[in-house]
């Protein structure tokens, strides 16, 4: 393999400098030239590059070919020094091809485009003919490829045409079948139409007959209506006579009833006057004090409305307690802590009292019964600040007296025959008040009733 120095490359370039192309550089050769220059670009220093290409020194070969292709092609064409430097890089990269070009005998197996691109850069003697030959070869290859593409496209079109003809024949057969079916269906519709026309004519005849019958019925109904109107007027006259007789009977009844009412009112006034006289005779005082007010107990202290907790209510309805409280002058006595510790034991005692008393106040307003709630006051170290709600009496037992004993005292203080209901789950309390004539109920029953309010 022959070795070529830079001077030999310059001499070769000078030998081929007078050769020029008689036509534009083929596009395939131009792209290959740009690719070769982009690859050899990186082997040069920045000072060896033309000024217009220095900004692409750090680019990769692909980016140089993309962004500086035109600039590199112009530099190779117009800058002989830059072209010689690139040619020197090509001689190092492709020594065999470079030597063959210098000898004027390019390899027969080499790609004509590669031969033309390297010859265009190195400019050996006869390079213009190599480039022209490569262009013609590229054109022939392009033409051959175009011919092959045309043949393939022609075969494809022929196949599509055959398929289209087959599909058209199939579609024609299908359309013919559908047309035959449509003709048969149209014949059937025509027969049905003729039958329907015949039915319509028969129907029109039946309508005319029905209209004649309707007209006869209207005449008959008009005659009957006239007779009915006459009968209605006669009945209205008889009804008016009956209403007059009924009104006379009512007046007579009212007059008799007014006499009886007068007699009853006189008897009632007599009884009331006798009761007033008996009260004056016995000198009975007005009933302003109830028996429960006579039992000694510790009354709660006072508190402002803002200290009273909100009353929480829910839904339930035990009928037994409602029936007991519906009795005349019923008195409900509640074992307070027994109820609160059954229903809401986790709350503080003051919150328990406020919640129970709130529910009892609502129950008192609903039933009108007298209500007394008893709390054990034996362990109190100070008076309880509490505002008793309206309709509920609140009592704390005195020191040394339990709430159970105070409840029994309240029951014993009531007169025999008065309905007293005691709410407590304590069996001893329930048995004791039952012996005294009171009706004990469980705390759970009251809780369910309060949950409904």
C-alpha positions in Angstrom: 0.0 0.0 0.0 1.5 3.4 -1.0 2.0 6.0 1.6 1.0 9.6 0.8 2.2 12.6 2.6 0.6 16.0 3.0 2.6 17.3 0.0 1.5 14.4 -2.2 -2.1 15.2 -1.2 -1.6 18.8 -2.1 0.0 17.8 -5.4 -3.0 15.5 -6.1 -5.4 18.3 -5.3 -3.5 20.6 -7.6 -3.6 18.1 -10.4 -7.3 17.8 -10.2 -8.0 21.4 -9.3 -8.8 22.2 -12.9 -11.4 19.6 -13.2 -15.0 20.8 -12.6 -18.4 19.1 -12.6 -20.6 19.8 -15.6 -23.7 19.2 -13.5 -24.7 19.7 -9.8 -23.3 17.2 -7.2 -25.7 14.3 -7.0 -27.7 14.4 -3.8 -26.6 11.0 -2.6 -22.9 11.9 -3.1 -23.5 15.3 -1.3 -25.0 13.5 1.7 -22.1 11.1 1.8 -19.6 14.0 1.6 -21.3 15.8 4.5 -21.2 12.6 6.5 -17.5 12.0 5.8 -16.6 15.6 6.7 -18.7 15.4 9.9 -16.8 12.3 11.0 -13.3 13.8 10.1 -14.3 17.1 11.7 -13.5 16.0 15.2 -9.9 15.2 14.4 -9.0 18.8 13.7 -8.3 21.5 16.2 -10.4 24.6 16.4 -7.7 26.7 14.7 -7.6 24.3 11.8 -11.3 24.8 11.1 -12.8 27.6 9.0 -14.2 30.4 11.1 -17.8 29.6 10.1 -17.4 26.0 11.3 -15.7 26.5 14.6 -19.0 26.9 16.5 -19.8 23.2 15.6 -16.5 21.9 17.0 -18.1 20.3 20.1 -21.1 18.8 18.2 -21.4 15.1 17.6 -21.0 13.9 14.0 -24.8 13.5 13.6 -25.5 17.0 15.0 -22.8 18.5 12.7 -24.4 16.8 9.7 -27.8 18.1 10.7 -27.0 21.7 11.6 -23.8 22.4 9.7 -24.3 20.3 6.5 -24.6 23.3 4.1 -21.7 25.1 5.8 -19.4 22.1 5.6 -20.4 21.5 1.9 -19.5 25.1 1.1 -16.2 24.9 2.9 -15.2 21.7 1.1 -16.0 23.3 -2.2 -14.4 26.7 -1.6 -11.7 26.2 1.0 -8.8 24.2 -0.5 -6.8 24.1 2.8 -9.8 22.8 4.8 -10.4 20.3 2.0 -6.8 19.1 2.1 -7.0 18.6 5.9 -10.2 16.6 5.6 -8.6 14.6 2.7 -5.6 13.8 5.0 -8.1 12.4 7.6 -9.8 10.3 4.9 -6.5 8.9 3.8 -5.9 7.8 7.4 -9.4 6.4 7.8 -9.7 4.7 4.4 -6.1 4.2 3.2 -6.9 1.4 0.7 -9.7 3.4 -1.1 -7.5 6.5 -1.1 -4.5 4.7 -2.6 -6.8 3.1 -5.3 -8.1 6.6 -6.2 -4.6 8.0 -6.4 -3.7 5.2 -8.8 -6.8 5.9 -10.9 -8.3 2.4 -10.4 -11.1 2.5 -7.8 -12.2 -1.0 -6.5 -15.0 -2.5 -8.5 -16.7 -3.8 -5.4 -16.8 -0.4 -3.7 -20.0 1.6 -3.4 -20.0 4.1 -6.3 -21.4 6.8 -3.9 -18.5 6.2 -1.4 -16.0 6.3 -4.3 -17.5 9.6 -5.6 -17.6 11.2 -2.1 -14.0 10.4 -1.3 -12.8 11.5 -4.8 -14.8 14.7 -4.4 -12.9 15.5 -1.2 -9.4 14.2 -2.2 -9.6 15.6 -5.8 -7.3 13.1 -7.5 -6.9 13.2 -11.3 -10.2 12.2 -12.9 -12.3 12.9 -9.8 -15.0 14.7 -11.8 -15.5 11.6 -14.0 -15.8 9.5 -10.8 -18.4 11.8 -9.4 -20.3 11.9 -12.6 -20.2 8.1 -12.9 -21.4 7.8 -9.3 -24.3 10.1 -10.1 -25.3 8.1 -13.1 -25.0 4.9 -11.2 -27.1 6.4 -8.4 -29.7 7.5 -11.0 -29.7 4.0 -12.5 -30.1 2.4 -9.1 -32.9 4.9 -8.3 -34.5 4.2 -11.6 -34.2 0.4 -11.0 -35.7 0.8 -7.5 -38.5 3.0 -8.9 -39.1 0.3 -11.6 -39.3 -2.4 -9.0 -41.6 -0.3 -6.9 -43.7 0.4 -9.9 -43.8 -3.3 -10.7 -44.8 -4.1 -7.1 -47.4 -1.4 -7.1 -48.7 -2.6 -10.5 -49.0 -6.2 -9.1 -50.7 -4.8 -6.0 -53.1 -2.8 -8.1 -53.9 -5.8 -10.3 -54.6 -7.9 -7.2 -56.8 -5.2 -5.7 -58.6 -4.9 -9.1 -59.2 -8.6 -9.1 -60.5 -8.5 -5.5 -62.7 -5.5 -6.4 -64.1 -7.3 -9.4 -64.8 -10.4 -7.3 -66.4 -8.2 -4.6 -68.4 -6.3 -7.2 -69.7 -9.6 -8.6 -70.6 -10.8 -5.2 -72.3 -7.4 -4.4 -74.2 -7.6 -7.7 -75.5 -11.0 -6.9 -76.5 -9.9 -3.4 -78.3 -6.8 -4.8 -80.1 -9.0 -7.3 -81.2 -11.3 -4.5 -82.3 -8.4 -2.4 -84.1 -6.9 -5.4 -86.0 -10.2 -5.9 -86.9 -10.4 -2.2 -88.0 -6.7 -2.3 -90.2 -7.5 -5.4 -91.8 -10.4 -3.6 -92.3 -8.3 -0.5 -93.9 -5.5 -2.6 -96.2 -8.0 -4.1 -97.2 -9.2 -0.6 -97.7 -5.5 0.5 -99.9 -4.9 -2.6 -102.1 -7.9 -1.7 -102.3 -6.6 1.9 -103.2 -3.1 0.7 -106.0 -4.4 -1.5 -107.3 -6.4 1.5 -107.0 -3.3 3.7 -108.9 -1.2 1.2 -111.6 -3.7 1.2 -111.7 -3.7 5.0 -111.8 0.1 5.1 -114.8 0.1 2.8 -116.6 -2.4 5.0 -115.6 -0.4 8.0 -117.0 2.8 6.5 -120.3 1.0 5.8 -120.4 -0.2 9.5 -119.7 3.4 10.7 -122.6 4.7 8.6 -124.8 2.1 10.1 -123.5 2.9 13.7 -124.1 6.6 13.1 -127.7 5.9 12.2 -128.1 3.7 15.3 -126.5 6.5 17.4 -128.9 9.1 16.0 -131.8 6.9 17.0 -130.3 6.4 20.5 -129.8 10.2 20.8 -133.5 10.8 20.0 -134.5 8.1 22.5 -132.2 9.6 25.2 -133.6 13.1 24.6 -137.1 11.8 25.2 -135.9 10.0 28.3 -134.1 13.1 29.6 -137.2 15.1 29.2 -139.2 12.6 31.3 -136.3 12.4 33.9 -136.3 16.2 34.2 -140.0 16.2 34.9 -139.6 13.5 37.5 -136.6 15.4 39.1 -138.7 18.6 39.5 -141.4 16.5 41.1 -138.9 14.9 43.5 -137.3 18.3 44.3 -140.7 19.6 45.3 -141.2 16.6 47.6 -137.7 17.1 49.0 -138.4 20.7 49.9 -141.5 19.6 51.7 -139.5 17.0 53.6 -136.8 19.6 54.6 -139.5 21.9 55.9 -140.9 19.2 58.0 -137.4 18.2 59.3 -136.6 21.8 60.2 -139.9 22.1 62.2 -139.0 18.9 64.0 -135.5 20.2 64.9 -136.9 23.4 66.3 -139.3 21.4 68.5 -136.4 19.2 69.7 -134.2 22.3 70.5 -136.9 23.9 72.5 -137.3 20.7 74.5 -133.5 20.4 75.0 -133.2 24.0 76.2 -135.7 23.2 79.0 -133.6 20.2 80.1 -130.4 22.2 79.9 -131.9 24.9 82.1 -132.9 22.3 84.7 -129.4 20.7 84.6 -127.7 24.1 85.0 -129.9 24.9 88.0 -129.0 21.6 89.6 -125.3 22.2 89.1 -125.4 25.7 90.5 -127.2 24.3 93.6 -124.5 21.7 94.1 -121.7 24.4 93.7 -123.4 26.7 96.2 -123.7 23.8 98.6 -120.0 23.0 98.3 -119.1 26.7 98.9 -121.2 26.8 101.9 -119.7 23.5 103.2 -116.1 25.0 102.7 -117.1 28.1 104.7 -118.7 26.0 107.4 -115.6 23.9 107.8 -113.2 26.8 107.4 -111.0 24.9 105.0 -107.9 26.8 103.8 -107.0 26.9 100.0 -105.0 23.9 98.9 -101.7 25.8 98.2 -99.4 23.2 99.9 -98.9 19.7 98.8 -98.1 16.8 101.3 -94.6 16.4 99.8 -93.9 20.0 100.8 -94.1 19.0 104.5 -91.2 16.5 104.4 -88.0 18.0 105.7 -85.1 18.0 103.2 -82.3 20.1 102.0 -83.3 22.4 99.1 -80.8 23.0 96.3 -79.1 26.3 95.9 -79.7 28.7 93.0 -77.8 28.9 89.7 -78.1 31.0 86.6 -79.7 29.7 83.4 -76.3 29.5 81.6 -75.2 26.9 84.2 -77.9 24.5 83.2 -76.7 21.8 80.7 -78.4 21.2 77.4 -81.1 18.5 77.6 -80.4 15.5 75.3 -83.5 13.6 74.1 -84.1 10.7 71.8 -86.9 8.3 70.8 -88.8 5.6 72.8 -92.4 5.2 74.1 -93.2 2.9 77.0 -97.0 3.0 77.3 -97.1 1.8 80.9 -95.6 4.9 82.4 -97.9 7.1 80.3 -100.9 5.3 81.6 -99.8 5.6 85.2 -99.1 9.4 84.8 -102.5 9.8 83.1 -104.3 9.0 86.4 -105.8 12.0 88.2 -103.5 13.8 90.6 -100.6 11.3 89.9 -97.3 11.9 91.7 -94.1 10.7 90.3 -91.2 10.2 92.8 -87.8 9.5 91.2 -84.8 7.9 92.9 -82.4 10.3 91.1 -79.0 8.7 91.3 -80.5 5.2 90.8 -81.8 6.4 87.4 -78.8 8.4 86.3 -76.3 5.7 87.2 -78.4 3.2 85.3 -78.7 5.4 82.2 -75.5 7.4 82.0 -73.1 6.3 84.7 -69.9 7.7 83.0 -71.0 11.3 83.3 -70.1 13.5 86.3 -72.8 13.7 89.0 -73.7 17.3 88.2 -74.2 16.4 84.5 -76.3 13.4 85.5 -78.6 15.5 87.7 -79.0 18.2 85.0 -79.8 15.6 82.3 -82.4 13.8 84.4 -84.1 17.0 85.6 -84.2 18.3 82.1 -86.1 15.2 80.9 -88.4 15.3 83.9 -89.3 18.9 83.2 -90.3 18.0 79.6 -92.3 15.0 81.0 -94.1 17.2 83.6 -95.0 19.7 80.9 -96.4 16.9 78.7 -98.4 15.0 81.4 -99.2 17.6 84.0 -98.3 15.2 86.8 -96.6 16.3 90.0 -92.9 15.2 90.0 -90.4 15.0 92.8 -86.8 13.9 92.2 -84.8 12.8 95.3 -81.0 12.7 95.5 -78.8 11.4 98.3 -77.3 14.4 100.1 -75.4 12.5 102.9 -72.0 13.0 101.2 -72.4 16.6 100.1 -69.8 18.9 101.6 -71.5 22.1 100.3 -74.9 23.2 99.0 -75.6 22.1 95.4 -76.0 25.0 92.9 -79.0 24.0 91.0 -82.0 25.7 89.5 -84.9 23.3 89.7 -86.8 23.2 86.4 -90.4 24.2 86.2 -92.8 21.5 87.4 -90.1 19.4 89.1 -89.5 19.4 92.9 -85.8 18.6 93.7 -84.9 17.3 97.2 -81.6 16.2 98.8 -81.7 14.0 101.9 -80.5 15.5 105.2 -77.3 14.3 106.8 -77.9 10.9 108.4 -80.9 10.2 106.2 -80.6 8.2 103.0 -82.4 9.0 99.7 -84.3 5.7 100.1 -85.7 6.7 103.5 -86.6 10.2 102.1 -88.6 8.4 99.3 -90.5 6.3 101.8 -91.3 9.4 103.8 -92.7 11.1 100.7 -94.9 8.0 100.0 -96.2 7.9 103.6 -97.0 11.6 103.5 -99.5 11.1 100.6 -103.1 10.4 101.4 -104.5 6.9 100.8 -105.9 6.5 97.3 -103.7 9.0 95.6 -101.7 7.4 92.7 -98.0 7.6 93.6 -95.4 6.1 91.1 -91.9 5.5 92.5 -89.0 5.1 90.0 -86.2 3.0 91.4 -84.3 -0.2 90.6 -83.5 -0.7 94.3 -85.5 -3.8 95.3 -85.7 -2.7 99.0 -87.1 0.7 98.0 -89.5 -0.9 95.5 -90.8 -3.4 98.2 -91.1 -0.7 100.8 -93.1 1.8 98.7 -95.3 -1.0 97.4 -96.3 -1.9 101.0 -97.2 1.8 101.5 -99.6 1.7 98.5 -97.3 3.3 95.8 -96.6 1.8 92.4 -92.9 1.0 91.8 -91.4 1.0 88.3 -87.9 0.3 87.0 -85.5 3.0 86.2 -85.0 1.7 82.7 -88.7 2.4 82.0 -88.4 6.1 82.9 -85.2 6.3 80.8 -87.0 4.9 77.8 -89.9 7.4 78.3 -87.5 10.3 78.6 -85.7 9.2 75.5 -88.9 9.7 73.5 -89.5 13.3 74.7 
